[in-house]
Amino acid sequence: MVALPQQNWTPEAYLAFERASEEKHEYLAGEIFLMTGASRRHNLIVVNTVISLGNQLKGRNCEVYASDMRVWIPALDSYTYPDVAIVCGLARFEDDQVDTLLNPTVVVEVLSPTTEVYDRGRKFHAYRTLPSLREYLLISQDRGRIERYLRQDDGLWLFSDTTLAEAVLELPSVGCTLAMADVYDKVTFEDDSA
């Protein structure tokens, strides 16, 4: 992600700019960062995850959004674009544009070499301030690995991860499972340019 030169953006100025832009930008405490394009593997993993979870949530009071649904994190004055967001129950939005979600239940980020440190650190810290967030998944695009953080009733986060190709993760916050085989369908790791 690359910061734009203008400093001290307000959330209102950012939203006006972002809604008119053909590119996506994240906002963090007055700074705007251009989001770069995603690799083939990254896109396959996002689509596979959306398909798997979306199919399981059909007919239920949950919605699955892929990468273009912005999330507002007021505690850290931040707007992000998670790779996948799920909300169960009534989805709440910032305004009548219905393009900025306030209450995700699950957030999924596919790790990229340029964003991995941010996704694991500052971004996860920001997501943890959302009372609605119950699970945070980090999916590697360089090898088969899924990490899951699950918020416990006492507010602590329970970490688990898997690299087993036959593994199936339970997502109790939304009553779904996520199979490694489904997430990595058609994804190969031999070609580093993918």
C-alpha positions as a printed Julia matrix, in Angstrom:
194×3 Matrix{Float64}:
   0.0     0.0     0.0
   1.26    3.46   -0.91
   0.28    6.61    1.01
  -1.1     9.5    -1.02
   0.76   12.77   -0.55
  -2.02   14.9     0.98
  -2.0    14.7     4.77
  -4.77   15.13    7.33
  -7.71   13.85    5.36
 -10.99   13.9     7.24
 -13.22   10.83    7.07
 -15.75   12.9     5.1
 -13.13   14.04    2.56
 -11.86   10.47    2.24
 -15.36    9.08    1.57
 -16.09   11.73   -1.06
 -12.72   11.03   -2.72
 -13.1     7.25   -2.5
 -16.63    7.15   -3.86
 -15.49    9.1    -6.94
 -12.28    7.11   -7.44
 -11.8     4.2    -9.83
  -9.12    2.81   -7.51
  -9.53    1.56   -3.95
  -7.89    3.27   -1.0
  -7.84    2.52    2.7
  -7.96    5.31    5.26
  -6.09    5.38    8.55
  -6.21    8.36   10.91
  -5.96   11.07    8.26
  -3.86    9.23    5.68
  -5.05    7.5     2.52
  -3.3     4.43    1.11
  -3.68    3.17   -2.46
  -4.48   -0.54   -2.61
  -2.53   -2.38   -5.27
  -3.93   -5.1    -7.51
  -4.14   -8.69   -6.33
  -2.4   -11.74   -7.77
  -4.12  -14.66   -9.48
  -3.67  -16.83   -6.36
  -5.06  -14.07   -4.13
  -8.15  -13.73   -6.32
  -8.73  -17.49   -6.51
  -8.5   -17.81   -2.73
 -10.94  -14.93   -2.16
 -13.45  -16.3    -4.67
 -13.14  -19.85   -3.32
 -13.7   -18.61    0.23
 -16.73  -16.52   -0.76
 -18.25  -19.45   -2.66
 -17.72  -21.91    0.18
 -19.07  -19.66    2.92
 -21.77  -18.09    0.75
 -23.19  -21.51   -0.16
 -23.35  -22.51    3.5
 -25.08  -19.27    4.48
 -27.85  -19.43    1.87
 -31.25  -19.09    3.46
 -29.74  -17.77    6.71
 -29.75  -14.26    8.11
 -26.13  -13.63    7.06
 -24.49  -11.79    4.17
 -21.06  -12.4     2.61
 -19.15   -9.54    0.99
 -16.01   -9.75   -1.14
 -13.29   -7.1    -1.21
 -15.37   -4.1    -2.32
 -17.3    -3.69    0.94
 -15.61   -1.06    3.05
 -15.59   -1.41    6.87
 -15.52    1.61    9.22
 -13.55    1.2    12.44
 -14.36    4.29   14.51
 -12.08    3.53   17.49
  -9.02    3.93   15.26
 -10.46    6.35   12.69
 -10.01    3.77    9.93
 -11.71    2.52    6.76
 -10.56   -0.85    5.41
 -11.46   -3.23    2.59
 -11.31   -6.78    3.96
 -10.94   -9.52    1.35
 -14.08  -11.16    2.76
 -16.53   -9.9     5.38
 -19.53  -11.71    6.82
 -22.28  -10.12    8.87
 -24.98  -12.15   10.6
 -28.12  -10.48   11.84
 -29.0    -6.98   10.76
 -26.24   -5.43    8.65
 -25.6    -1.84    9.7
 -24.12    0.72    7.34
 -22.58    4.14    7.86
 -25.03    6.0     5.61
 -27.61    5.57    2.87
 -24.89    4.74    0.31
 -24.82    1.22    1.88
 -21.15    0.79    0.96
 -19.54    0.96    4.41
 -20.29   -1.88    6.84
 -20.2    -1.16   10.57
 -20.69   -4.59   12.14
 -18.85   -7.52   10.53
 -19.02  -10.84   12.36
 -16.12  -12.44   10.46
 -13.28  -10.8     8.54
 -10.95  -12.69    6.22
  -7.68  -11.32    4.87
  -5.59  -13.11    2.25
  -1.97  -12.37    3.04
   0.11  -10.61    0.39
   3.85   -9.96    0.65
   3.19   -6.2     0.72
   0.37   -6.26    3.31
   1.12   -9.23    5.6
   2.74   -7.18    8.38
  -0.15   -4.68    8.3
  -2.82   -7.44    8.2
  -1.26   -9.2    11.2
  -0.52   -6.06   13.18
  -2.17   -2.68   12.93
  -5.14   -3.86   10.86
  -5.94   -6.75   13.2
  -5.6    -4.38   16.15
  -8.15   -2.1    14.47
 -10.58   -4.96   13.74
 -10.38   -6.14   17.37
 -11.96   -2.85   18.48
 -15.19   -3.78   16.65
 -17.56   -5.3    19.24
 -19.35   -7.27   16.49
 -16.21   -9.1    15.26
 -16.07  -12.7    16.46
 -13.53  -14.29   14.08
 -10.55  -13.13   12.05
  -8.97  -15.39    9.43
  -5.61  -14.96    7.74
  -5.12  -17.09    4.65
  -1.69  -17.52    3.11
  -1.38  -17.23   -0.66
   2.21  -18.54   -0.69
   1.48  -21.92    0.9
  -1.49  -23.81    2.29
  -2.1   -22.24    5.69
  -5.11  -20.72    7.44
  -4.85  -18.95   10.8
  -7.96  -18.28   12.86
  -8.5   -15.92   15.77
 -11.73  -16.53   17.69
 -12.99  -14.02   20.28
 -13.93  -15.78   23.5
 -16.76  -14.69   25.8
 -14.2   -13.09   28.14
 -12.85  -10.96   25.26
  -9.63  -12.92   24.83
  -8.69  -14.21   21.37
  -8.04  -17.91   20.82
  -5.51  -18.65   18.05
  -5.42  -21.79   15.9
  -3.89  -22.58   12.55
  -3.57  -25.41   10.12
  -1.42  -26.41    7.19
  -3.02  -29.81    6.68
  -4.47  -30.19    3.18
  -7.38  -32.28    4.52
  -8.22  -29.92    7.4
 -11.68  -28.43    7.87
 -11.9   -25.38   10.12
 -14.97  -24.74   12.23
 -16.26  -21.15   12.19
 -18.6   -21.19   15.2
 -19.52  -17.51   14.98
 -21.41  -18.17   11.73
 -22.03  -21.92   12.01
 -19.9   -22.77    8.96
 -16.87  -24.84    8.09
 -14.03  -23.95    5.77
 -12.14  -26.79    4.09
  -8.54  -26.18    3.05
  -9.26  -28.13   -0.15
 -12.04  -25.67   -1.03
 -10.03  -22.55   -0.2
  -7.07  -23.68   -2.29
  -9.03  -25.2    -5.19
  -7.09  -24.54   -8.45
  -4.33  -22.74   -6.51
  -0.77  -23.87   -7.22
   2.4   -22.75   -5.46
   5.02  -23.77   -8.03
   4.88  -20.58  -10.1
   5.87  -17.59   -7.96
   4.61  -15.13  -10.59
   0.97  -16.19  -10.1
